[in-house]
Amino acid sequence: MIVSFAWAHVPTVDEGAIRHIKEHEPWRIESFHAAHVNDRVQLDTAERCAPSAHSDGWVNPAEHGGSMLDVVGNGFREPMNVIISGTSDPSVMSDQGLLDYVRSIGFSFECLHLHLGGLQHANLGDGRGYTPQLFEYRSILFRDSPGAWIGACWESLAGGNHFRVWRQNGTEADTGAWFLAVSKEEDVLEQHTISPNGYDVGRDMLVDAATRINHNISLDGRVAILRVYRTDL
């Protein structure tokens, strides 16, 4: 796979909006049972047959009332800071294809498909409103480690990079793009809190792996846009 890379800037949401959601729109942060992630062991293998109708392969969620900040169960928000464009190779745009791709850059599903904790929600401005995350993937020791097949058990203990995934495919913005909320976190003794500057560091770690050729943490406001292409190498 070859990956092209660019930066995008998106508007942020201030603390007043966060408080408003928590106090007046609690339905947005309703906790979903963790098993909803575990139920997705059987992944869709259908590939997108044509490139996205949108030239960039994604639409800024703010254009239709969405946000590049997801909603955490405590009412705070975290950034979606990487987008895999809908104009990427079709093989990456299926559920199984995404898993295969992230395995190739050092990530896998959670240890033994077990997910603890609540799910985060995001409004991608595609007409579906706030939806729970589809998947959560964590870093593994190395690309061909057992974690690629049994899950990222080491990262679950030792901390490291991880990301949550949503797909922009509603009627108002059917791009097929994957939106990722990436962050580097501490180990289990630190209760998996986000590392200092962990949002930007996690994003940059993922971009570095791909290109290779709510915690009071400041953000630089940049979102990485990736387009993934298949090669015959």
C-alpha positions in Angstrom: 0.0 0.0 0.0 1.1 3.6 -0.7 -0.3 6.4 1.4 -0.7 10.1 0.4 -0.9 12.5 3.3 -2.2 16.0 3.9 -3.2 18.2 6.9 -6.6 19.8 7.4 -7.9 22.2 10.0 -11.3 22.0 11.5 -13.3 24.2 13.9 -13.2 23.3 17.6 -15.9 23.3 20.2 -15.5 25.4 23.4 -16.2 24.4 27.0 -19.6 26.0 27.0 -20.8 23.7 24.3 -19.5 20.7 26.2 -21.4 21.8 29.3 -24.5 22.4 27.3 -24.4 18.9 25.9 -24.0 17.3 29.3 -26.7 19.4 31.0 -29.3 19.8 28.3 -28.8 17.0 25.7 -27.8 14.0 27.8 -29.1 11.6 25.1 -26.0 12.4 23.2 -23.8 10.8 25.8 -26.0 7.8 26.8 -23.8 4.9 27.6 -24.0 1.9 25.2 -23.2 -1.5 26.5 -19.6 -2.6 25.8 -20.8 -5.8 24.2 -22.0 -3.7 21.2 -18.3 -3.6 20.1 -17.7 -7.3 20.8 -20.7 -8.2 18.6 -18.7 -7.0 15.6 -16.4 -10.0 15.4 -17.9 -11.0 12.0 -16.8 -8.1 9.8 -18.4 -6.9 6.5 -16.2 -7.7 3.6 -18.0 -5.7 0.9 -15.7 -3.3 -0.9 -16.8 0.1 -2.2 -17.1 -0.4 -6.0 -16.4 3.2 -6.9 -14.6 6.2 -5.5 -16.5 8.6 -3.4 -18.7 11.1 -5.2 -17.0 13.8 -3.1 -13.6 14.8 -4.6 -11.9 14.9 -1.3 -13.4 11.7 -0.1 -14.7 13.2 3.0 -17.0 16.1 4.1 -16.3 18.4 7.1 -19.0 17.3 9.6 -19.6 20.9 10.6 -21.1 21.6 7.2 -24.2 19.6 8.3 -24.3 20.3 12.0 -21.7 17.7 13.1 -18.3 18.0 14.8 -14.8 16.7 14.6 -15.0 16.2 18.4 -16.7 13.0 19.6 -18.6 12.8 22.9 -17.3 10.8 25.9 -19.6 9.2 28.5 -18.6 11.9 31.0 -19.8 14.7 28.7 -16.3 15.8 27.6 -15.1 15.5 24.1 -12.1 14.0 22.2 -10.8 14.9 18.7 -11.2 12.8 15.6 -7.8 13.6 14.2 -7.2 11.2 11.3 -9.4 10.6 8.3 -8.9 7.8 5.8 -10.4 9.2 2.6 -13.3 7.6 0.8 -11.2 7.8 -2.4 -8.7 5.3 -1.0 -8.4 1.8 -2.5 -11.8 0.0 -2.3 -10.1 -2.9 -0.4 -9.5 -0.5 2.6 -13.1 0.7 2.6 -14.8 -2.5 3.9 -14.9 -3.4 7.6 -12.6 -6.4 7.1 -10.4 -4.4 4.7 -9.8 -1.7 7.4 -8.8 -4.3 9.9 -6.4 -5.9 7.4 -4.9 -2.5 6.7 -4.4 -1.5 10.3 -2.8 -4.8 11.1 -0.3 -4.0 8.4 0.7 -0.8 10.2 0.9 -2.3 13.7 -2.7 -2.3 15.2 -5.2 -5.0 16.0 -8.6 -5.5 17.7 -8.8 -5.5 21.5 -7.5 -8.4 23.5 -9.6 -11.5 22.7 -12.3 -9.1 21.4 -13.0 -8.0 24.9 -14.0 -4.3 25.3 -14.3 -2.7 28.7 -15.9 0.7 29.4 -18.5 2.7 27.5 -18.6 3.7 23.9 -18.0 7.1 22.5 -20.3 8.8 20.1 -19.8 11.1 17.1 -21.9 13.2 14.7 -20.1 13.1 11.3 -22.6 15.5 9.7 -23.9 12.8 7.4 -27.5 12.9 8.5 -27.4 10.1 11.1 -26.9 12.2 14.1 -24.8 10.9 17.0 -23.8 7.3 16.5 -21.6 5.0 18.7 -18.1 4.0 17.6 -17.9 1.0 15.3 -14.5 -0.4 16.2 -11.6 0.2 18.6 -8.1 -0.9 17.6 -4.9 -0.9 19.6 -1.2 -1.0 18.9 0.6 -4.3 19.0 4.3 -5.0 19.7 5.3 -5.5 16.1 3.5 -6.1 12.8 3.6 -10.0 12.8 3.2 -10.5 16.6 0.6 -12.9 17.9 -1.4 -9.8 18.8 -2.4 -9.4 15.2 -4.6 -12.5 15.6 -5.5 -12.7 19.3 -5.8 -9.0 19.9 -3.7 -6.3 21.4 -3.4 -7.8 24.9 0.0 -6.2 25.6 -1.2 -2.6 24.8 -4.2 -3.3 27.0 -1.8 -3.6 30.0 1.2 -1.5 29.0 -0.6 1.3 27.2 0.3 2.7 23.8 -1.5 4.0 20.8 -5.1 3.3 20.0 -8.0 4.7 18.0 -11.8 4.5 17.7 -13.5 4.3 14.3 -16.7 5.8 12.7 -17.8 5.8 9.1 -19.3 8.8 7.2 -22.0 7.2 5.1 -25.3 8.9 5.8 -27.6 10.4 3.2 -26.2 13.9 3.6 -22.5 12.9 3.2 -22.1 9.4 1.9 -18.3 9.5 1.4 -17.5 6.2 3.0 -14.6 7.8 4.8 -13.2 6.4 8.1 -13.0 8.9 10.9 -10.5 8.0 13.6 -10.1 9.4 17.1 -6.4 8.5 17.8 -4.6 9.0 21.1 -1.6 7.6 23.0 -2.5 6.4 26.5 -0.8 5.3 29.7 -0.7 1.8 31.2 -3.4 0.0 33.2 -2.0 1.3 36.5 -2.7 4.8 35.3 -6.2 3.7 34.3 -5.4 4.2 30.6 -5.4 8.0 30.9 -4.3 10.0 27.9 -0.6 10.6 27.8 0.7 14.2 27.8 0.0 15.7 24.4 -1.4 12.2 23.7 -3.9 13.2 21.0 -1.3 14.9 18.8 1.4 12.3 19.6 -1.0 9.4 18.9 -2.0 10.9 15.6 1.5 11.5 14.5 2.5 8.0 15.5 -0.2 6.5 13.3 0.6 8.7 10.4 4.3 7.8 10.7 3.3 4.1 10.7 1.1 4.5 7.7 3.5 6.6 5.6 6.8 4.9 6.6 8.6 5.5 3.5 -11.2 15.1 27.7 -8.1 15.1 29.7 -7.2 18.8 29.7 -4.7 18.2 26.9 -4.1 21.0 24.4 -4.5 20.3 20.6 -2.7 21.7 17.6 -6.0 21.6 15.7 -4.7 19.5 12.8 -6.4 16.5 11.3 -4.4 14.0 9.1 -6.0 13.1 5.8 -4.8 9.7 4.4 -5.5 8.2 1.0 -4.5 4.6 0.8 -3.6 3.0 -2.6 -2.9 -0.6 -3.4 0.4 -1.5 -5.2 1.7 -4.6 -6.8 4.9 -4.6 -4.8 
